């Protein structure tokens, strides 16, 4: 990231651009007591949200809707995740397990590590 910041500044300097570039690393949460990192600024939490919006309290105003949306999406994620785990487990059991449910380690190891030349 720092290298990219430096490259961008160099390109703008050599292109005769009149732009003054200040690189900023933004983080949606947290705190940073010393934002000036020399080659760039690092803004976290409230300072970041104020920097991008100009609104001092934006960071608190977005928390409630984000939390509500996150909860809804989290429930959907868990439902879809459970389906994937179930499909994966069924595929794995059908391909690499004996009928009693024990893993056929030889077959699994061959699938994972056997030479392609032998197939």
C-alpha positions as CSV (number, residue, x, y, z in Angstrom):
1,X,0.0,0.0,0.0
2,X,2.8,2.4,0.9
3,X,4.6,1.6,-2.3
4,X,1.5,2.2,-4.3
5,X,1.0,5.6,-2.5
6,X,4.6,6.6,-3.4
7,X,4.2,5.5,-7.0
8,X,1.0,7.5,-7.4
9,X,2.7,10.6,-6.0
10,X,5.7,10.1,-8.2
11,X,3.6,9.7,-11.4
12,X,1.6,12.8,-10.6
13,X,4.8,14.8,-9.9
14,X,6.4,13.7,-13.2
15,X,3.2,14.3,-15.2
16,X,3.4,18.1,-14.5
17,X,0.1,17.7,-12.6
18,X,-0.8,20.6,-10.3
19,X,-2.6,18.2,-8.0
20,X,-1.4,17.8,-4.4
21,X,-1.9,14.2,-3.3
22,X,-2.3,13.1,0.2
23,X,-2.7,9.3,0.6
24,X,-5.2,8.2,3.1
25,X,-5.7,4.7,4.6
26,X,-9.2,4.6,5.9
27,X,-10.6,2.0,8.4
28,X,-14.3,1.8,9.2
29,X,-13.7,1.1,12.9
30,X,-11.1,1.5,15.6
31,X,-9.1,4.4,16.8
32,X,-5.8,5.9,15.7
33,X,-4.1,8.4,18.0
34,X,-1.4,9.4,15.5
35,X,-3.0,9.5,12.0
36,X,0.1,11.0,10.3
37,X,2.2,8.0,9.2
38,X,4.7,10.1,7.2
39,X,3.9,8.9,3.8
40,X,0.1,8.7,4.4
41,X,-2.6,9.5,6.8
42,X,-4.6,6.8,8.6
43,X,-8.1,7.6,9.8
44,X,-10.1,5.1,11.8
45,X,-13.6,4.9,13.2
46,X,-15.3,8.3,13.8
47,X,-12.3,10.1,12.2
48,X,-12.7,8.1,9.0
49,X,-16.4,8.6,8.7
50,X,-16.1,12.3,9.4
51,X,-13.3,12.6,6.8
52,X,-15.4,11.0,4.0
53,X,-18.7,12.7,4.9
54,X,-17.9,15.9,6.8
55,X,-20.5,14.8,9.4
56,X,-19.2,14.4,12.9
57,X,-21.8,11.9,14.0
58,X,-22.2,9.8,10.9
59,X,-20.4,6.8,12.5
60,X,-23.2,6.5,15.1
61,X,-26.0,7.2,12.6
62,X,-25.0,4.3,10.4
63,X,-24.6,1.6,13.1
64,X,-28.3,0.9,13.7
65,X,-29.2,0.3,10.0
66,X,-26.0,-1.6,9.4
67,X,-26.7,-3.8,12.4
68,X,-30.2,-4.6,11.3
69,X,-29.1,-5.4,7.7
70,X,-26.2,-7.5,9.1
71,X,-28.6,-9.6,11.2
72,X,-30.8,-10.3,8.3
73,X,-27.9,-11.2,6.0
74,X,-26.3,-13.2,8.8
75,X,-29.4,-15.4,9.1
76,X,-29.5,-15.9,5.3
77,X,-25.8,-16.7,5.3
78,X,-26.2,-19.3,8.0
79,X,-29.1,-21.0,6.2
80,X,-27.1,-21.1,2.9
81,X,-24.0,-22.2,4.7
82,X,-25.9,-25.1,6.3
83,X,-27.0,-26.2,2.9
84,X,-23.5,-26.2,1.5
85,X,-22.2,-28.2,4.4
86,X,-25.0,-30.7,4.0
87,X,-24.3,-31.0,0.2
88,X,-20.5,-31.3,0.9
89,X,-21.1,-33.9,3.6
90,X,-23.4,-36.0,1.4
91,X,-20.9,-35.8,-1.6
92,X,-18.0,-36.7,0.7
93,X,-19.8,-39.6,2.3
94,X,-21.0,-40.9,-1.1
95,X,-17.5,-40.7,-2.6
96,X,-15.1,-41.4,0.3
97,X,-17.0,-43.4,3.0
98,X,-17.9,-47.0,3.5
99,X,-21.6,-47.8,3.9
100,X,-21.1,-47.8,7.7
101,X,-19.9,-44.1,7.6
102,X,-16.2,-44.8,8.2
103,X,-13.8,-42.9,5.9
104,X,-12.1,-44.9,3.2
105,X,-8.7,-43.3,3.8
106,X,-7.0,-45.1,0.9
107,X,-9.5,-43.8,-1.6
108,X,-9.3,-40.3,-0.1
109,X,-5.6,-40.3,-0.1
110,X,-5.5,-41.5,-3.7
111,X,-7.9,-38.7,-4.7
112,X,-5.8,-36.1,-3.0
113,X,-2.2,-37.3,-3.6
114,X,-2.0,-40.1,-6.2
115,X,0.2,-39.3,-9.3
116,X,-1.8,-37.9,-12.2
117,X,0.3,-40.2,-14.5
118,X,-1.4,-43.2,-12.9
119,X,-4.9,-42.1,-13.8
